[in-house]
Amino acid sequence: MNSLPTAMLSTLLQKFSHVSDNRLLTRAARIGAATVRERLLLNTRPYLRNSVLSFIELRDHRLMLRVNHWQAPRWIRVWMMCATRGGDGWLWYAMGLIVLLAGGAQRFAAVGAATLAAAAGIVLFRRLKKATGRRRPCAIEPHCWATLLPPDQFSFPSGHTITAFAVSVALSRFYPDLATGLLFCALSIAASRILLGMHFLSDVLAGAAIGSLVACGSVWAVRLIA
Protein backbone atom coordinates (compact mmCIF):
# COMPACT_ATOMS: atom_id res chain seq x y z
CA MET A 1 0.00 0.00 0.00
CA ASN A 2 2.67 2.47 -0.94
CA SER A 3 1.51 6.05 -1.29
CA LEU A 4 1.03 7.15 -4.89
CA PRO A 5 4.33 8.72 -6.04
CA THR A 6 4.21 12.27 -7.32
CA ALA A 7 5.88 11.27 -10.62
CA MET A 8 3.11 8.77 -11.32
CA LEU A 9 0.44 11.33 -10.51
CA SER A 10 2.07 13.91 -12.76
CA THR A 11 2.14 11.42 -15.65
CA LEU A 12 -1.51 10.59 -15.20
CA LEU A 13 -2.38 14.26 -14.95
CA GLN A 14 -0.90 14.84 -18.41
CA LYS A 15 -3.36 12.32 -19.79
CA PHE A 16 -6.15 14.56 -18.55
CA SER A 17 -4.80 17.74 -20.12
CA HIS A 18 -8.12 18.21 -21.94
CA VAL A 19 -9.76 18.95 -18.61
CA SER A 20 -9.47 22.66 -17.93
CA ASP A 21 -7.66 23.79 -14.81
CA ASN A 22 -10.64 25.94 -13.83
CA ARG A 23 -12.92 22.95 -13.96
CA LEU A 24 -10.45 20.96 -11.86
CA LEU A 25 -10.18 23.73 -9.28
CA THR A 26 -13.97 23.90 -9.08
CA ARG A 27 -14.15 20.19 -8.32
CA ALA A 28 -11.40 20.47 -5.73
CA ALA A 29 -12.97 23.51 -4.07
CA ARG A 30 -16.32 21.73 -3.84
CA ILE A 31 -14.85 19.13 -1.48
CA GLY A 32 -12.66 21.65 0.33
CA ALA A 33 -9.36 20.48 -1.16
CA ALA A 34 -7.27 23.18 -2.82
CA THR A 35 -3.81 21.66 -2.83
CA VAL A 36 -2.02 20.55 -5.97
CA ARG A 37 -1.71 17.03 -4.63
CA GLU A 38 -5.46 16.67 -4.16
CA ARG A 39 -6.06 18.02 -7.66
CA LEU A 40 -3.74 15.34 -9.01
CA LEU A 41 -5.56 12.66 -7.05
CA LEU A 42 -8.89 13.85 -8.37
CA ASN A 43 -7.69 13.65 -11.95
CA THR A 44 -6.37 10.11 -11.61
CA ARG A 45 -9.70 8.79 -10.35
CA PRO A 46 -10.97 7.43 -13.71
CA TYR A 47 -7.77 5.41 -14.16
CA LEU A 48 -7.74 3.98 -10.64
CA ARG A 49 -11.40 3.32 -9.89
CA ASN A 50 -11.17 -0.41 -10.58
CA SER A 51 -8.51 -0.95 -7.94
CA VAL A 52 -9.75 -1.40 -4.38
CA LEU A 53 -6.39 -0.40 -2.89
CA SER A 54 -6.22 2.72 -5.02
CA PHE A 55 -9.79 3.56 -4.04
CA ILE A 56 -8.81 3.37 -0.37
CA GLU A 57 -5.62 5.32 -1.04
CA LEU A 58 -7.47 8.21 -2.67
CA ARG A 59 -9.91 8.55 0.18
CA ASP A 60 -7.17 8.21 2.76
CA HIS A 61 -5.36 11.14 1.14
CA ARG A 62 -8.51 13.24 0.96
CA LEU A 63 -9.20 12.79 4.67
CA MET A 64 -5.52 13.32 5.48
CA LEU A 65 -5.46 16.68 3.72
CA ARG A 66 -8.51 17.86 5.62
CA VAL A 67 -7.19 16.66 8.96
CA ASN A 68 -3.68 18.07 8.48
CA HIS A 69 -5.14 21.51 7.66
CA TRP A 70 -7.75 21.50 10.45
CA GLN A 71 -7.10 23.96 13.28
CA ALA A 72 -8.51 21.75 16.04
CA PRO A 73 -9.77 23.32 19.31
CA ARG A 74 -7.32 23.31 22.17
CA TRP A 75 -9.22 20.67 24.16
CA ILE A 76 -9.02 18.24 21.24
CA ARG A 77 -5.31 18.93 20.82
CA VAL A 78 -4.67 18.19 24.51
CA TRP A 79 -6.86 15.07 24.42
CA MET A 80 -5.14 13.71 21.34
CA MET A 81 -1.64 14.41 22.64
CA CYS A 82 -2.41 12.75 25.98
CA ALA A 83 -3.98 9.76 24.21
CA THR A 84 -1.04 9.19 21.89
CA ARG A 85 1.48 9.61 24.72
CA GLY A 86 -0.47 7.10 26.79
CA GLY A 87 -0.42 4.80 23.78
CA ASP A 88 3.37 4.97 23.77
CA GLY A 89 3.13 2.39 26.56
CA TRP A 90 2.67 4.29 29.80
CA LEU A 91 -1.08 3.69 29.94
CA TRP A 92 -0.70 -0.04 29.47
CA TYR A 93 2.12 -0.35 32.00
CA ALA A 94 -0.06 1.41 34.57
CA MET A 95 -3.05 -0.73 33.64
CA GLY A 96 -1.04 -3.92 34.04
CA LEU A 97 0.20 -2.84 37.46
CA ILE A 98 -3.33 -2.03 38.62
CA VAL A 99 -4.62 -5.40 37.43
CA LEU A 100 -1.79 -7.23 39.20
CA LEU A 101 -2.52 -5.38 42.44
CA ALA A 102 -6.31 -5.50 42.40
CA GLY A 103 -7.37 -7.87 39.64
CA GLY A 104 -8.48 -10.78 41.76
CA ALA A 105 -7.90 -14.46 41.09
CA GLN A 106 -7.62 -14.09 37.32
CA ARG A 107 -5.12 -11.23 37.39
CA PHE A 108 -2.16 -13.30 36.21
CA ALA A 109 -4.10 -14.83 33.34
CA ALA A 110 -5.40 -11.40 32.31
CA VAL A 111 -1.97 -9.76 32.34
CA GLY A 112 -0.46 -12.76 30.59
CA ALA A 113 -3.03 -12.62 27.80
CA ALA A 114 -2.64 -8.86 27.39
CA THR A 115 1.15 -9.17 27.31
CA LEU A 116 1.04 -11.99 24.78
CA ALA A 117 -1.38 -10.03 22.60
CA ALA A 118 0.76 -6.89 22.73
CA ALA A 119 3.93 -8.82 21.92
CA ALA A 120 2.28 -10.61 18.98
CA GLY A 121 0.93 -7.28 17.75
CA ILE A 122 4.36 -5.66 17.88
CA VAL A 123 5.92 -8.49 15.87
CA LEU A 124 3.14 -8.26 13.29
CA PHE A 125 3.16 -4.51 12.78
CA ARG A 126 6.95 -4.37 12.48
CA ARG A 127 6.89 -7.00 9.75
CA LEU A 128 3.93 -5.43 7.97
CA LYS A 129 5.41 -1.94 8.03
CA LYS A 130 8.60 -3.13 6.37
CA ALA A 131 6.64 -5.19 3.86
CA THR A 132 4.26 -2.39 2.81
CA GLY A 133 6.65 0.58 3.12
CA ARG A 134 3.79 3.07 3.17
CA ARG A 135 4.85 6.64 3.94
CA ARG A 136 3.27 8.49 6.84
CA PRO A 137 0.81 11.35 6.22
CA CYS A 138 3.15 13.85 7.89
CA ALA A 139 5.84 12.92 5.35
CA ILE A 140 3.47 13.77 2.50
CA GLU A 141 1.63 16.82 3.81
CA PRO A 142 2.91 18.91 6.77
CA HIS A 143 0.53 19.14 9.72
CA CYS A 144 -0.71 22.63 10.58
CA TRP A 145 -0.22 22.35 14.35
CA ALA A 146 1.10 18.93 15.46
CA THR A 147 4.89 18.70 15.74
CA LEU A 148 5.09 15.12 16.99
CA LEU A 149 7.97 13.10 15.59
CA PRO A 150 7.01 9.64 14.26
CA PRO A 151 8.68 6.60 15.87
CA ASP A 152 9.57 5.25 12.41
CA GLN A 153 9.09 6.14 8.76
CA PHE A 154 6.35 3.65 7.85
CA SER A 155 2.60 4.04 8.25
CA PHE A 156 0.73 0.79 7.61
CA PRO A 157 -0.55 -0.53 9.95
CA SER A 158 -0.79 1.65 13.06
CA GLY A 159 1.32 0.07 15.79
CA HIS A 160 -0.23 2.23 18.52
CA THR A 161 -3.69 1.10 17.48
CA ILE A 162 -2.71 -2.57 17.31
CA THR A 163 -1.30 -2.45 20.84
CA ALA A 164 -4.24 -0.43 22.17
CA PHE A 165 -6.83 -2.90 20.90
CA ALA A 166 -4.71 -5.93 21.73
CA VAL A 167 -4.46 -4.94 25.38
CA SER A 168 -7.96 -3.48 25.72
CA VAL A 169 -9.78 -6.41 24.14
CA ALA A 170 -7.70 -8.95 26.06
CA LEU A 171 -8.38 -7.31 29.41
CA SER A 172 -12.05 -6.83 28.54
CA ARG A 173 -12.47 -10.58 28.13
CA PHE A 174 -11.46 -11.03 31.77
CA TYR A 175 -13.08 -7.87 33.16
CA PRO A 176 -16.27 -7.11 31.18
CA ASP A 177 -17.18 -4.25 33.52
CA LEU A 178 -14.08 -2.37 32.34
CA ALA A 179 -14.84 -2.87 28.65
CA THR A 180 -16.35 0.59 28.10
CA GLY A 181 -13.41 2.42 29.65
CA LEU A 182 -10.85 0.25 27.90
CA LEU A 183 -12.56 0.71 24.54
CA PHE A 184 -12.66 4.47 25.06
CA CYS A 185 -8.89 4.47 25.66
CA ALA A 186 -8.26 2.36 22.57
CA LEU A 187 -10.49 4.52 20.36
CA SER A 188 -8.89 7.71 21.68
CA ILE A 189 -5.43 6.41 20.83
CA ALA A 190 -6.59 5.33 17.38
CA ALA A 191 -8.17 8.72 16.68
CA SER A 192 -5.08 10.54 17.90
CA ARG A 193 -2.90 8.80 15.35
CA ILE A 194 -5.07 10.21 12.55
CA LEU A 195 -5.56 13.69 13.99
CA LEU A 196 -1.86 14.10 14.72
CA GLY A 197 -0.90 13.21 11.15
CA MET A 198 0.82 9.97 12.07
CA HIS A 199 -1.46 7.58 10.18
CA PHE A 200 -4.10 7.27 7.49
CA LEU A 201 -7.59 6.04 8.32
CA SER A 202 -6.96 2.63 6.76
CA ASP A 203 -3.81 2.21 8.88
CA VAL A 204 -5.89 2.64 12.02
CA LEU A 205 -8.78 0.45 10.89
CA ALA A 206 -6.36 -2.34 10.01
CA GLY A 207 -4.60 -1.86 13.34
CA ALA A 208 -7.87 -2.15 15.27
CA ALA A 209 -8.79 -5.36 13.43
CA ILE A 210 -5.34 -6.93 13.89
CA GLY A 211 -5.17 -5.95 17.55
CA SER A 212 -8.60 -7.39 18.27
CA LEU A 213 -7.77 -10.66 16.51
CA VAL A 214 -4.48 -11.20 18.33
CA ALA A 215 -6.22 -10.36 21.61
CA CYS A 216 -8.88 -13.02 21.06
CA GLY A 217 -6.22 -15.54 20.08
CA SER A 218 -4.10 -14.72 23.12
CA VAL A 219 -7.03 -15.05 25.52
CA TRP A 220 -7.92 -18.39 23.98
CA ALA A 221 -4.32 -19.61 24.29
CA VAL A 222 -3.97 -18.52 27.93
CA ARG A 223 -7.26 -20.10 28.96
CA LEU A 224 -6.32 -23.27 27.12
CA ILE A 225 -3.05 -23.50 29.03
CA ALA A 226 -4.71 -22.63 32.35
N, C-alpha and C positions, 0 to 999 in steps of 0.2 A: 504494500500500500504506500509506495513512495509518493510524495507530493509531486504534482505535475510540474516538470521543469519549465522555466521561463522560455527557453529556446523552443521547446515543443509548442507552447502556447503561442509564441510569436509566429511560428510557421503556420499553425492552423488559422491564426488571425488573418494572414495574407490570403488565405483561401476564401475569406469572407470580405474581401476588399470592396465588393459591390454593395455592401451594406454601409450606408452613410454613417459618419461618425456622430452626427446629430441624433440620428435614430438610435444608435447604440447608447449614447449618453442618456437619452430619454428613458430607455429600458432600465439602465443602471440606476437612474435617479428614482424611478418608480419603486424600487425595492430598497432604496436608501443606501446604495453602494456606488460611490463615485471614484473609486480608485482604479488605476489602470489595470491592476491585476484582476479585479472583479469584472471589468469590461472584457478582458481576454477570456475569462472563464465563461462568461455569458455567450460569447461568440463560438466557443468550441462545443456548446451543448448539442447541436445537431449531429456532430461527429461522434459524440461519446455516450449518447442516450442509451445505446444497447448494452452498455457495460455496467453491471451492478456496482462494481468497485468505483468506477468513474462517477457514477451517479451519487454515491455516498461522498466521494471526494469533493465534488462541486458544492454540495450542500454543507459539508464541513467547512469549506473555505468561506462560504457566504456567512455562516454563523460566526466564524472566527473574526471576520472583518468587522462585523457589528459589535461583537464583544470587545475586541481590542480597541475600538474607538468610543466605547461607552464610558462616560464619566459617572461611575457608580457613586451612590451616596456614601458618606463616610461610614455609616453603620454596616453597610454591606462589605466595604473594604476591610474593616476590622474583623468582621465575622469570617470572611474568606481567608484572611491572613492567619487568624487563629486556627481555623480548621486545617489549613494545609500544613501549618507548623505542628499541630497535633498529629497529623497523618505522617509526619516524618518518623514517628515511632514513640514519641513521649506519651501520647494518649494511650497507646496499647500497653506500654510498660506499666503505666499507672493502673490500668484496668486489670492486668494480670496480677499485680501485687494485691489489689483489693479482693480479687476473687480468691487468691491463696489465703488471705487473712480471714475472709468472712464468707466464703463460698459454700460452706457446708461439706457434706460427705463426698459430693461429686466434684469438688474443686480441682483435684489433681487431673481427673479425666477431662474436665472442661479446659483447663490451661494447656494440657497436652494436645488436645484436638486443635485448639486455636494456634498453638505454636507450630504444629505440623502443617496446618493449613497455610499459615503465613510463610513458612519455609518453602513449601511446594509452590506457592504463588510467586515468591521471589525468583526461584529457579526458572519458572515458566516465563515470567515477563522479561527476564534478562536474555533468555534465548530468543524469544519472539522479537524483542527490540532489535537485536543484531540481525535477525533474519529478514525483517521488514525494512529496516533502515529509514523509517518515515521521519521527516524533519518536524521539529516542534513548531507550533504556531508562532511563537515569539521569534523564531529564526526566519520566518517568512514575512511577518508584519509586526513592527514594533508595537508594544502595548502603550496605551496613552497614560497610564498611571502606575502599573505594577512594575517593580524593578527586581523582582525575584529572579535569582539565577537558577537555571535548571540543573538537576543532579547529573544529567547526562544529555547527549545530543539527540537521542531518539525519542519518538513520541508514542508509537503503538506497541503494546497497549499501555494504559496508565497503571504504573506500578503502585502508586498511592491508593488508587481505587481497588486494585486487586487485593492488597493487604487489608484495606478497610473492610471490604465485604467478606474476606476470608475469616478475619477475626470476629466480626460482628455476627455473621451467620452462625459460626461455630459456637460462640458463647450463647447465642439465642436458643440453640437447640437444647442447651442444658438449663438455661434460665429464661423461660418464655416471658416472664414478667418484665424482663429488661429489654425485650425485643424492640419496643418502640424507641427507647432512648438510644440503643445501639444502632438502629437503622437511621435515626436522625444524624448521628455522628458520621456514619458511612456516607450518607447522601450529601452532607455538608462538605466532606472532604472531596467527594467526586465533583460537586459543583465548583468548588474552589479551584480545581485543576483547570477547568474551562475558563472561569472568569479571570483567572490570573494569567491566562495566555500560555499555560504549560501544555495543554492537550486539546485535541479536537473532540467533538462530541462522540464520534465513533470509538475513539480511544477509551473513553470513560465507560461507554456502554459495554464494550468488550471486556474491560476490566471488571465491571460489576458481575457480568456473567461468569467469567473465569473464577473470580474470587468466591462466588456463591457455590460453584461446582466443586472446587477443591475443598471448601468448608464442609459440604455434605459428605464428600468422600473421606475426609479426615475424621469426622464424627463417627461415620460408619466403621472405619478401621479401628478407632480407639475403643468403641463399644464392643467390637468383635473380639479384641484382645482381652478386654476386661471381663 
